[in-house]
Amino acid sequence: MAQEIVDEDLYEQAQALLEPGEIELNGIVVHTELTSDDEAKLHKTTVEIGDAIAEYAAPEEDTYIYSGNDDPEFGLNQHQGLTLDDDAFVWECQQLIREGTFRIVFYYEASADQQAIVEAVSETGHTVESVES
C-alpha cells in the first residue's frame, strides 16, 4: 500500500539525506502537533522514538542520546543515538518546524527492520512517513 506524503518538500529533503555515503541509510519523517512551546514534550517524543528505533537498529546494544551542545558542527535541534560500548552510530535526527509544528526526521542504517520501525513509531500517535534509500 502506497503511503500518502504529507509534506513533499520535506520528504524529498529527507530522501536526499539518505543518498550514498559511507553506510546505506533509511529513515522516517515524524509529523507532530508539537509547537515551539512544547519543548519538554518534543524532547520526550524524540527520546521515545529514538528508543523505538534502537530496538530494531541495535537490538543487542545499550544506547544513549548525544545532543552535541559542546560541538560547533552540531545543530541545536540535531541529536544522535549512539551505543554505550563504542559510541557507534545507531540513529540521528533533526527537529524541524514546518507550518508552526515540529517534524522530526530520523535516519539509521538500512539494515534495520524498516517496517517494524514505522509500525512502532506509528503507535506513538504521530503520522509517520517511511523514507528509504
Residue pairs with C-beta under 8 A, 6 or more apart in sequence:
3 129
3 130
5 11
5 129
6 29
6 31
6 127
6 129
7 29
7 31
7 98
7 103
10 29
10 96
10 98
10 103
10 105
11 29
11 129
11 131
13 105
14 27
14 29
14 105
14 107
14 129
14 131
15 131
15 133
17 25
17 27
17 105
17 107
18 24
18 25
18 26
18 27
18 107
18 131
18 132
18 133
19 133
20 133
23 89
23 109
23 110
24 109
24 110
24 111
24 133
25 107
25 108
25 109
25 110
25 133
26 107
26 108
26 109
26 110
26 112
26 114
26 130
26 131
26 132
26 133
27 105
27 106
27 107
27 108
27 131
27 132
28 105
28 106
28 117
28 118
28 121
28 128
28 129
28 130
28 131
29 103
29 104
29 105
29 128
29 129
29 131
30 45
30 49
30 103
30 104
30 105
30 106
30 121
30 124
30 126
30 127
30 128
31 101
31 103
31 126
31 127
31 128
31 129
32 42
32 45
32 101
32 102
32 103
32 104
32 126
33 101
34 41
34 42
34 45
34 101
34 102
35 100
35 101
35 102
36 97
38 102
42 95
42 102
42 104
45 104
45 124
45 126
46 65
46 79
46 93
46 95
46 104
47 65
48 124
49 93
49 104
49 106
49 121
49 124
50 63
50 65
50 79
50 81
50 91
50 93
50 106
51 63
52 117
52 120
52 121
52 124
53 81
53 90
53 91
53 106
53 108
53 112
53 117
53 121
54 61
54 63
54 81
54 90
54 91
55 120
56 112
56 113
56 116
56 117
56 120
57 81
57 90
57 91
57 108
57 109
57 111
57 112
57 117
58 81
58 83
58 88
58 90
61 83
61 84
61 85
61 88
61 90
62 83
62 84
62 85
63 81
63 82
63 83
63 84
63 90
64 81
64 82
64 84
65 79
65 80
65 81
65 82
66 79
66 80
66 81
66 82
66 87
67 74
67 78
67 79
68 74
68 75
68 78
68 79
68 80
69 76
75 94
77 94
77 95
77 96
78 92
78 93
78 94
78 95
79 92
79 93
79 95
80 89
80 90
80 91
80 92
80 93
81 89
81 90
81 91
81 92
81 108
82 88
82 89
82 90
83 90
89 108
89 109
90 108
91 106
91 107
91 108
92 106
92 107
92 108
93 104
93 105
93 106
93 107
94 104
94 105
95 102
95 103
95 104
96 102
96 103
96 104
96 105
97 103
105 131
107 131
108 117
110 132
110 133
114 130
114 132
115 130
118 128
118 130
121 128
122 128
